[in-house]
Protein backbone atom coordinates (compact mmCIF):
# COMPACT_ATOMS: atom_id res chain seq x y z
CA UNK A 1 0.00 0.00 0.00
CA UNK A 2 0.94 3.65 -0.33
CA UNK A 3 3.51 4.70 2.22
CA UNK A 4 4.42 1.09 2.99
CA UNK A 5 1.90 1.03 5.82
CA UNK A 6 1.97 -2.80 5.94
CA UNK A 7 5.75 -3.09 6.31
CA UNK A 8 5.64 -3.59 10.09
CA UNK A 9 3.11 -6.41 9.72
CA UNK A 10 5.12 -8.00 6.89
CA UNK A 11 8.35 -8.05 8.88
CA UNK A 12 7.01 -8.80 12.36
CA UNK A 13 4.54 -11.50 11.28
CA UNK A 14 6.75 -12.96 8.56
CA UNK A 15 4.39 -12.69 5.61
CA UNK A 16 3.38 -10.93 2.41
CA UNK A 17 -0.20 -10.13 1.51
CA UNK A 18 -2.42 -8.48 -1.09
CA UNK A 19 -5.83 -6.84 -0.87
CA UNK A 20 -9.16 -7.59 -2.54
CA UNK A 21 -10.43 -9.04 0.75
CA UNK A 22 -14.06 -8.97 -0.38
CA UNK A 23 -13.65 -11.74 -2.96
CA UNK A 24 -13.04 -14.22 -0.15
CA UNK A 25 -10.80 -17.28 -0.14
CA UNK A 26 -9.55 -18.95 -3.31
CA UNK A 27 -9.30 -22.73 -3.57
CA UNK A 28 -7.24 -25.11 -5.68
CA UNK A 29 -10.30 -25.53 -7.90
CA UNK A 30 -10.58 -21.79 -8.62
CA UNK A 31 -9.84 -21.04 -12.28
CA UNK A 32 -8.61 -17.78 -13.74
CA UNK A 33 -11.95 -17.12 -15.42
CA UNK A 34 -13.79 -17.79 -12.15
CA UNK A 35 -11.47 -15.32 -10.44
CA UNK A 36 -12.30 -12.62 -13.00
CA UNK A 37 -16.02 -13.32 -12.63
CA UNK A 38 -15.72 -13.04 -8.85
CA UNK A 39 -13.89 -9.70 -9.15
CA UNK A 40 -16.47 -8.33 -11.59
CA UNK A 41 -19.29 -9.35 -9.25
CA UNK A 42 -17.59 -7.97 -6.14
CA UNK A 43 -16.39 -4.72 -7.73
CA UNK A 44 -19.11 -3.87 -10.30
CA UNK A 45 -17.86 -0.29 -10.76
CA UNK A 46 -14.41 -1.39 -11.95
CA UNK A 47 -13.77 -1.21 -15.69
CA UNK A 48 -12.94 -4.40 -17.58
CA UNK A 49 -9.30 -3.39 -17.95
CA UNK A 50 -8.97 -2.87 -14.20
CA UNK A 51 -10.64 -6.23 -13.53
CA UNK A 52 -8.16 -7.95 -15.85
CA UNK A 53 -5.20 -6.21 -14.20
CA UNK A 54 -6.42 -7.12 -10.71
CA UNK A 55 -7.06 -10.72 -11.74
CA UNK A 56 -3.57 -11.02 -13.19
CA UNK A 57 -1.90 -9.86 -9.99
CA UNK A 58 -4.06 -11.98 -7.70
CA UNK A 59 -3.55 -15.03 -9.93
CA UNK A 60 0.21 -14.61 -9.84
CA UNK A 61 0.16 -14.37 -6.04
CA UNK A 62 -2.23 -17.33 -5.73
CA UNK A 63 -1.05 -19.68 -8.45
CA UNK A 64 2.43 -18.76 -9.70
CA UNK A 65 4.35 -18.03 -6.51
CA UNK A 66 6.19 -21.07 -5.17
CA UNK A 67 7.85 -22.03 -1.91
CA UNK A 68 11.47 -20.76 -1.74
CA UNK A 69 10.82 -18.04 -4.34
CA UNK A 70 12.50 -14.76 -3.38
CA UNK A 71 10.35 -11.69 -2.73
CA UNK A 72 11.23 -8.04 -2.10
CA UNK A 73 9.32 -5.43 -0.11
CA UNK A 74 10.09 -1.79 0.66
CA UNK A 75 10.00 0.40 3.77
CA UNK A 76 9.67 4.01 2.52
CA UNK A 77 10.35 5.50 5.95
CA UNK A 78 13.81 3.92 6.32
CA UNK A 79 14.25 3.74 2.51
CA UNK A 80 15.26 0.09 2.81
CA UNK A 81 14.44 -3.04 0.81
CA UNK A 82 13.95 -6.40 2.49
CA UNK A 83 14.41 -9.74 0.73
CA UNK A 84 12.77 -12.94 1.90
CA UNK A 85 11.88 -16.46 0.83
CA UNK A 86 8.31 -17.74 0.55
CA UNK A 87 7.70 -20.56 3.05
CA UNK A 88 4.03 -21.44 2.58
CA UNK A 89 1.36 -22.04 0.01
CA UNK A 90 -1.40 -19.46 -0.46
CA UNK A 91 -3.58 -18.94 2.61
CA UNK A 92 -6.63 -16.81 3.43
CA UNK A 93 -6.87 -15.35 6.92
CA UNK A 94 -8.94 -12.44 8.21
CA UNK A 95 -6.66 -11.80 11.20
CA UNK A 96 -4.35 -9.73 9.00
CA UNK A 97 -4.94 -6.37 7.30
CA UNK A 98 -5.02 -8.06 3.88
CA UNK A 99 -6.48 -11.56 3.88
CA UNK A 100 -4.66 -13.21 0.97
CA UNK A 101 -1.27 -14.16 2.44
CA UNK A 102 1.85 -16.27 2.13
CA UNK A 103 4.30 -16.70 4.98
CA UNK A 104 7.85 -15.51 4.38
CA UNK A 105 11.23 -15.88 6.05
CA UNK A 106 12.81 -12.43 5.83
CA UNK A 107 16.57 -11.91 5.72
CA UNK A 108 17.82 -10.19 8.86
CA UNK A 109 19.43 -7.28 7.03
CA UNK A 110 17.95 -4.57 4.79
CA UNK A 111 19.33 -3.16 1.54
CA UNK A 112 19.74 0.62 1.40
CA UNK A 113 17.97 2.27 -1.55
CA UNK A 114 20.60 5.03 -1.58
CA UNK A 115 23.25 2.57 -2.81
CA UNK A 116 21.28 1.41 -5.85
CA UNK A 117 21.75 2.82 -9.34
CA UNK A 118 19.09 5.19 -10.62
CA UNK A 119 18.01 2.58 -13.15
CA UNK A 120 17.29 0.07 -10.37
CA UNK A 121 15.50 2.74 -8.31
CA UNK A 122 13.36 3.51 -11.32
CA UNK A 123 12.46 -0.14 -11.92
CA UNK A 124 11.68 -0.74 -8.25
CA UNK A 125 9.36 2.28 -8.24
CA UNK A 126 6.64 0.39 -10.13
CA UNK A 127 3.12 1.32 -9.07
CA UNK A 128 1.89 -2.26 -9.54
CA UNK A 129 1.03 -4.33 -6.46
CA UNK A 130 3.15 -7.18 -7.83
CA UNK A 131 5.84 -7.14 -10.47
CA UNK A 132 8.81 -9.30 -11.42
CA UNK A 133 12.22 -7.87 -10.62
CA UNK A 134 14.55 -8.20 -13.65
CA UNK A 135 17.90 -10.04 -13.38
CA UNK A 136 19.90 -6.81 -13.57
CA UNK A 137 18.37 -5.56 -10.31
CA UNK A 138 18.76 -8.96 -8.63
CA UNK A 139 22.45 -8.94 -9.56
CA UNK A 140 22.81 -5.49 -8.05
CA UNK A 141 21.33 -6.66 -4.75
CA UNK A 142 23.71 -9.62 -4.81
CA UNK A 143 26.66 -7.30 -5.40
CA UNK A 144 25.85 -5.11 -2.40
CA UNK A 145 27.25 -6.46 0.83
CA UNK A 146 24.61 -6.35 3.59
CA UNK A 147 27.25 -5.93 6.29
CA UNK A 148 29.14 -2.90 4.95
CA UNK A 149 28.72 0.03 2.55
CA UNK A 150 29.64 -0.58 -1.09
CA UNK A 151 33.15 0.13 -2.34
CA UNK A 152 34.26 3.48 -3.76
CA UNK A 153 34.58 1.80 -7.15
CA UNK A 154 30.97 0.70 -7.06
CA UNK A 155 29.76 4.16 -6.01
CA UNK A 156 31.75 5.74 -8.86
CA UNK A 157 30.27 3.29 -11.36
CA UNK A 158 26.81 3.97 -9.93
CA UNK A 159 27.26 7.73 -10.49
CA UNK A 160 28.49 7.22 -14.05
CA UNK A 161 25.64 4.87 -14.90
CA UNK A 162 23.11 7.19 -13.27
CA UNK A 163 24.25 10.19 -15.32
CA UNK A 164 24.11 8.20 -18.54
CA UNK A 165 20.73 6.74 -17.64
CA UNK A 166 19.30 10.20 -16.93
CA UNK A 167 20.36 11.40 -20.38
CA UNK A 168 18.97 8.37 -22.20
CA UNK A 169 15.78 7.86 -20.22
CA UNK A 170 14.65 11.41 -19.40
CA UNK A 171 11.64 11.23 -21.70
CA UNK A 172 10.57 7.78 -20.47
CA UNK A 173 10.89 8.80 -16.82
CA UNK A 174 8.82 11.93 -17.47
CA UNK A 175 5.98 9.86 -18.93
CA UNK A 176 5.98 7.62 -15.89
CA UNK A 177 6.57 10.37 -13.33
CA UNK A 178 3.11 10.26 -11.75
CA UNK A 179 3.76 6.87 -10.18
CA UNK A 180 7.42 7.36 -9.37
CA UNK A 181 7.99 11.02 -8.60
CA UNK A 182 7.50 10.69 -4.85
CA UNK A 183 10.57 8.50 -4.43
CA UNK A 184 12.69 10.81 -6.55
CA UNK A 185 11.61 13.77 -4.43
CA UNK A 186 12.65 11.79 -1.36
CA UNK A 187 16.01 11.12 -3.00
CA UNK A 188 16.57 14.89 -3.04
CA UNK A 189 15.37 15.46 0.52
CA UNK A 190 17.57 12.76 2.07
CA UNK A 191 20.62 14.57 0.70
CA UNK A 192 19.70 17.73 2.63
CA UNK A 193 21.22 18.32 6.03
CA UNK A 194 19.12 18.94 9.13
CA UNK A 195 19.27 22.75 8.85
CA UNK A 196 18.04 22.61 5.25
CA UNK A 197 15.12 20.34 6.13
CA UNK A 198 14.28 22.77 8.93
CA UNK A 199 14.26 25.63 6.39
CA UNK A 200 11.98 23.67 4.05
CA UNK A 201 9.64 22.91 6.96
CA UNK A 202 9.53 26.59 7.89
CA UNK A 203 8.88 27.51 4.26
CA UNK A 204 5.93 25.13 4.02
CA UNK A 205 4.35 26.64 7.14
CA UNK A 206 4.83 30.11 5.66
CA UNK A 207 2.79 29.10 2.58
CA UNK A 208 -0.05 28.20 4.95
CA UNK A 209 -0.22 31.72 6.33
CA UNK A 210 2.06 31.39 9.36
CA UNK A 211 4.98 33.62 10.19
CA UNK A 212 7.85 31.48 11.39
CA UNK A 213 10.95 31.95 13.48
CA UNK A 214 13.81 29.46 13.64
CA UNK A 215 15.10 29.01 17.17
CA UNK A 216 18.83 29.09 17.78
CA UNK A 217 20.63 25.79 18.53
CA UNK A 218 20.69 25.06 22.22
CA UNK A 219 17.87 27.47 23.04
CA UNK A 220 15.52 26.59 25.88
CA UNK A 221 12.40 26.85 23.72
CA UNK A 222 12.25 23.07 23.27
CA UNK A 223 11.55 23.30 19.55
CA UNK A 224 13.19 24.17 16.23
CA UNK A 225 10.51 26.45 14.75
CA UNK A 226 7.96 28.77 16.33
CA UNK A 227 4.99 29.57 14.07
CA UNK A 228 2.11 31.96 14.69
CA UNK A 229 -0.16 34.26 12.66
CA UNK A 230 1.71 37.41 13.75
CA UNK A 231 5.23 36.04 14.07
CA UNK A 232 5.51 37.35 17.63
CA UNK A 233 3.64 34.61 19.43
CA UNK A 234 0.96 37.01 20.62
CA UNK A 235 -1.83 35.70 18.40
CA UNK A 236 -2.97 32.09 18.59
CA UNK A 237 -2.48 29.46 17.40
CA UNK A 238 1.13 29.35 18.53
CA UNK A 239 2.78 26.25 17.12
CA UNK A 240 6.04 24.69 18.26
CA UNK A 241 7.70 22.52 15.62
CA UNK A 242 10.38 19.88 16.14
CA UNK A 243 12.31 18.59 13.11
CA UNK A 244 14.23 15.30 13.07
CA UNK A 245 16.23 14.29 9.99
CA UNK A 246 18.28 11.15 10.82
CA UNK A 247 18.82 9.69 7.36
CA UNK A 248 22.09 7.91 8.14
CA UNK A 249 20.88 6.13 11.27
CA UNK A 250 17.32 5.71 9.91
CA UNK A 251 16.22 5.82 13.54
CA UNK A 252 12.50 6.36 14.06
CA UNK A 253 11.30 8.90 16.59
CA UNK A 254 10.60 7.08 19.85
CA UNK A 255 8.06 7.50 22.63
CA UNK A 256 10.63 9.24 24.91
CA UNK A 257 11.31 11.73 22.10
CA UNK A 258 7.59 12.57 21.96
CA UNK A 259 7.35 12.83 25.74
CA UNK A 260 10.28 15.27 25.79
CA UNK A 261 8.58 17.32 23.09
CA UNK A 262 5.29 17.36 25.00
CA UNK A 263 7.19 18.56 28.07
CA UNK A 264 8.06 21.76 26.23
CA UNK A 265 4.47 22.59 25.28
CA UNK A 266 2.16 24.90 27.20
CA UNK A 267 -1.63 25.14 27.37
CA UNK A 268 -1.65 27.89 24.75
CA UNK A 269 0.59 26.06 22.23
CA UNK A 270 0.09 23.31 19.70
CA UNK A 271 2.77 20.95 18.46
CA UNK A 272 4.04 19.59 15.15
CA UNK A 273 6.71 16.89 15.06
CA UNK A 274 8.39 16.29 11.69
CA UNK A 275 10.46 13.15 11.14
CA UNK A 276 11.83 12.00 7.78
CA UNK A 277 12.41 8.51 9.23
CA UNK A 278 8.95 8.09 10.72
CA UNK A 279 7.62 7.29 14.17
CA UNK A 280 7.50 4.12 16.21
CA UNK A 281 4.06 2.79 17.15
CA UNK A 282 4.76 3.77 20.75
CA UNK A 283 5.57 7.32 19.66
CA UNK A 284 2.30 7.55 17.73
CA UNK A 285 0.43 6.34 20.81
CA UNK A 286 2.14 8.97 23.00
CA UNK A 287 1.05 11.70 20.59
CA UNK A 288 -2.54 10.42 20.47
CA UNK A 289 -2.91 10.31 24.26
CA UNK A 290 -1.29 13.71 24.88
CA UNK A 291 -3.32 16.51 26.42
CA UNK A 292 -2.07 18.84 23.69
CA UNK A 293 -2.92 18.97 20.00
CA UNK A 294 0.04 17.33 18.26
CA UNK A 295 0.39 16.52 14.58
CA UNK A 296 2.99 13.96 13.52
CA UNK A 297 4.38 14.50 10.02
CA UNK A 298 6.27 11.53 8.57
CA UNK A 299 8.16 11.43 5.28
CA UNK A 300 5.04 10.65 3.23
CA UNK A 301 3.02 13.54 4.65
CA UNK A 302 6.03 15.85 4.42
CA UNK A 303 6.30 15.16 0.67
CA UNK A 304 2.53 15.70 0.31
CA UNK A 305 2.73 19.09 2.02
CA UNK A 306 5.80 20.07 0.00
CA UNK A 307 4.25 19.27 -3.39
CA UNK A 308 0.84 20.74 -2.51
CA UNK A 309 2.39 24.08 -1.52
CA UNK A 310 5.46 24.09 -3.76
CA UNK A 311 4.37 26.92 -6.07
CA UNK A 312 3.96 29.26 -3.08
CA UNK A 313 7.41 28.59 -1.61
CA UNK A 314 10.06 31.30 -1.58
CA UNK A 315 12.77 30.92 -4.28
CA UNK A 316 15.49 30.10 -1.75
CA UNK A 317 13.40 27.20 -0.42
CA UNK A 318 12.64 25.91 -3.91
CA UNK A 319 16.37 25.94 -4.60
CA UNK A 320 16.85 23.33 -1.87
CA UNK A 321 14.33 20.98 -3.52
CA UNK A 322 14.31 21.94 -7.21
CA UNK A 323 11.24 20.53 -8.97
CA UNK A 324 9.63 21.08 -12.35
CA UNK A 325 5.87 21.22 -12.91
CA UNK A 326 4.69 18.65 -15.43
CA UNK A 327 1.28 18.97 -17.08
CA UNK A 328 -0.50 15.65 -17.55
CA UNK A 329 -3.70 15.14 -19.57
CA UNK A 330 -6.83 14.36 -17.56
CA UNK A 331 -8.19 11.01 -18.69
N, C-alpha and C positions, 0 to 999 in steps of 0.2 A: 504494500500500500504506500501511498504518498507519505514521504517523511520517514519511511522505514519504521512505522509505529509498531510492527509486529516483531522487530528484531529481538527484543528482550524475551518474548515467548519462544521464538525460534531457538535461541541459544540456551536458555535455561531449561526448556522442556525437551530439547533435542529433537526438533521436528522441522518440517516445512509444510506449508498449507496454502490453499487457494480458496477463493470465495465461492460465490454462487451457492450459498447454503440452502436456498429455498428449493433447489431441485432434489434434495434428499440424497440418500446413499445410492451408489452405483454398485451393481453386482457383476459377476463374471459373465452373466448372460446378456448384459447391456450391450447393445450394438451402437455404432456411431450414429446411425440414422435415428435410433431411439433416443439417443442423447440430444440430438438436434431438436427432435419433436418435444422432448421434455423442456428444453430451454425456451422454445417458442411458446409453449403453453404457460410456462412460469413467468416469462418476461414478454408479454404480448406487445409492449410498446417498442421493443427493440427491432431495428431493421434487420432484414435478412442477412446482410453483410456482417452485422455485428453478431448475430446468432452464429454464423459460420465461424467467425474468429473466436468467439467464446468456446464453441464446441471443439475447435482444434486444440486450444490450450488445455481444456479440461481433459480431452482424450489423451493428449501426450502425458499429462500428469498421471492419469488413471491407468493407461494401457502400455505406454512406451517406456516409462521409467522402470529401471530394474535395480535390484539389490546390488550394492557396491558401485553403482554409478556415482560420479562426483557431481556435486551441486555447489553453487556459489550464491551467497546472499550479501547484502550491503547494509551497513550501518551509516546513514548520512550524518549523524551527529559526530561520530569519531572519524568519519571518512575512511572506514576500514572495510575490506572484504573478508568474508569467512568462507572457507572451503570445508565441505563435509562429504561423507559417504552415506548413501541411502542404506538403511538397515531393515526396512520392512516393506511389505506389500502395501497397496493402497488401503486406507482405513477411513471410516466415517465416524466422527465423534463430535457431539455437541458440547463437550466441556471446553473446547478451544474456541478462539475468536472466529476462525474459519474452520469449517467442519471436515473438509476433504484434506486428509493429512497423510504424510509418510514420516516415519521416524528416521532420524539422521544422527550419525556420530560426527560431531564437529571437531575439526582440528583445534588444538589449544591456542594457536597463535593466529592473529589477523594479518592481512596484507594491506599495507598503506597505499591508498589511492595516489598519494602525492609522488610515489616512485614509479608509477606507470607512465608509459608514453601517451601522448595525446590521442594517438590512434586507438589505443586500448581503452582509454577513458571514454572516447566517443562511442565505441562499440558497446561498452558496458552501460552506457546511458540509455539503452533501449527503453521505450515506454511500455513494451509488452510485459504481461505478467510472467510469461515464460519465454525464454529464447535460448538457442544453442550457442554456446561460446565457441568461437572459431579456434582452430589449433594455434594460430599465432598468439592469441591472448593466453591460452593455456601454457604455452612455452615461456611466455614472459613471467607468469606466476612461478613456474618451475625455476626460472633463473634467479628470481629474488630469494635471497636467504631470509627465512623468517626470524632468525636470531640476531641479525645485524643489518645496518643500512647497506644499500648497494654500493659497489665500488665507484670511484671517481670516473673510471672509464665508462661504466654503464650510464652514469648520469650525463656524461658528455655526449654519448651516443643518443641518449634519450632526447637531449636538447636539439641535437642536429636533426633527428628524425621528426621531432615535433615541428621545427621550423619548416622543414620541407613539406610535411603533411598539411600544415596551415596553408601554404601556398597552393598546393594541389587540390585541396578539398574545401576551400573557403566557400565555394558556391553550394556544394552538397551540404555542408554543415548549416549554412544559412537556411536552406529549405527545411531542415529538420530541427531548427532551433527551438521551436515551441516545446518539444518534449525534452530537450537536453540543456536548455539555457541555464536552468537553475544550478546545475552542477558546475558549469563554467563560471558562473558568477561567484559561487563558493570558492572556486580555484583562485580567484582574484583576492577575495576577502581573507583567505587563510594566509596569504603572503603579507598582509598588513601587520604592523606591530600593534601593541595594545593601545598606544596613544592615538593611532590613526583610526582604529575601530571606535574609540571613544569619540573622536571628531565626527565620524559618520553617524554615530548614534545621536549626538547632539544636533547634527544637521537634519536628521529625520524628524526629531521633535520640533525643530524650528519650522518645518513645512506644515506642521499641524497647528501652528498658531502660538506655540510656546516660545518664550524668550529663555535662553539657556545660559548657564554659567558653569564652566569647568572648574572644579575645585582643585586646589594645588595638592601635589603628592604629600602625603603625611598629614593632611589637615584633619581636624577632629570632627568634620561634618559627617563622617561615616558613609560617604557616597562619592561618586565620581562626577556626577552632573546634578545641578539643581535647576529645575524647570518650573516656571510659573508664568501666568499671563502677562505680568508687568516686568518680570526680570529682577525684581527686588525682593520677592518673597512676601509681599504685603497683600497680594490678591490670591485667593485660592482658586483652583487647587495648586498646592505646592507639592511638587513631585521630586523625590530623591531617586536617583538612578545609579545603579551599580553595574559596571561592565567587566566581564571576565572573558578573556581571549587566551586560552591555554592550548593552542594548536599542537605544540610539540608533545606535551604530556597527554593530551586528549582526555584530561581529567574532568569528569562531570561535576557540576556544582553539587555539594553535599548538603544534608540537613543542617549541620553546624554552620555552614556558610550562610544559609537562609536565616537561621536564628540570630547570627551576628548582625545581619542586615536589618532584621526586625528590631533589634535592640537600639538601632540608631534612628528609628522612626518616632514621630510624635503624633499626638491625636489629630493634629491639623495637617499632617502630611500623608501622601500616598507614595507607594513604592513601585519601581520597575527594576527588575533584575534581568540583565541581558547576558546570555552565555552562548558563545559559538560552539561549545562542546556539549550543550544540553544540561539536563538536570536529572539527578537520581530520583527514583520513585519517592524516597523518603523526603527529598527536598521539595518535591511537588506537594506532598502531604503537608509539610510544614507551612508552605505558602497558603494552602487552602484553609488551614485551621487558624491562621493568624487573625488577630483582632483588627488588623489594618488591611486596607485594600492594596493588594500586591499583584502585579501582572508579571508573569514569567515569559520572557521572550527567548526562545531557542533559535537555532540557526535557521530553521525553516521559516519561522515567523519573521525573523530579522530580514531575510531575503524578500519575503512578501512586502514588508513595510518599505524596504529600499526601492523595489521596483514600482510599487504603487505611487510613491511620492518622488520618484527620481527627477521628473521634469521640473520640480519646484526647488530642488537642491541648489545651493550656492555653487558657483563654478569651482571653487577650491575643494569642495567636497566631491563633486563629480570627478575631479581629476584623480582622486584616490581610487575610485571604482569607475573607470571609463567604460561606458556602455553606449551602444548605438540603437536607436529606435528602428524597428523593422515592421513595416506594414504588411499584414497578412490578410488575404481575402476572407470574407465571412462566408462560410459555406451554407 
